[in-house]
Amino acid sequence: MPEPALLASALLFGLAGSTHCIGMCGGIAGSLAMSGGERVLRFQLAYNLGRLFSYALAGALIGQLGQLFTQTAELTLILRSVAALIMVVMGLYIAGWWQGAAYLERAGGVVWRRLQPFTHTLLPADTLPKALLLGALWGWLPCGLVYTTLLWAGTVSNNSLTSASLMLVFGAGTLPALLTSALLARQLKQLLQRSGVRQGAGLLVILFGLATLPWTGLLHPH
């Protein structure tokens, strides 16, 4: 079971990064709302359920990869430090102060180019199964925020269940923005894209990362 602080961090990433999610996936959510007619909420839930499944699967895979490495005290300290620095990078990305996380989007494009053709067969997503599958595919859309969170989830744990749980909670943090984007897209986007809101959210993530940096261990490793 992940530590409460890790779960809180994952939720914070999702909530704070909602402005980026609206830009990346808001249009998809809106098109699903139009396809769903009177069943807008059902289609939104199906799409996001598929998206969260992909996040959890990616978390499980990177956690499984971490299990291949033997955890020593020194390696644990290094990974915790890397995880804290990744949080700082995410905060800078969310606030719009540094777009370093965007480089991960280019790397993720390799996977996305193989999956994207399948999305065309699901459009228009006029049935719930199509919306579910489309969401599962779109969960692999190149996104610096998602990929950075995935790296963070992999560095704070070498357990596939923990990493999957963290990615699932991160995805849950993005739900409020995306579930309402179809109905309140303009108002919500204007709010989340205000520089003060974005910078405040980014600064909060940066401070959280700095607070979790194992300063004592770095200064006195032995």
PyMOL commands that set and color helices and strands:
alter all, ss='L'
color gray80, all
select helices_A, chain A and resi 4-16+18-66+73-95+102-120+128-138+144-156+160-192+195-212+215-219
alter helices_A, ss='H'
color red, helices_A
deselect
rebuild
show_as cartoon
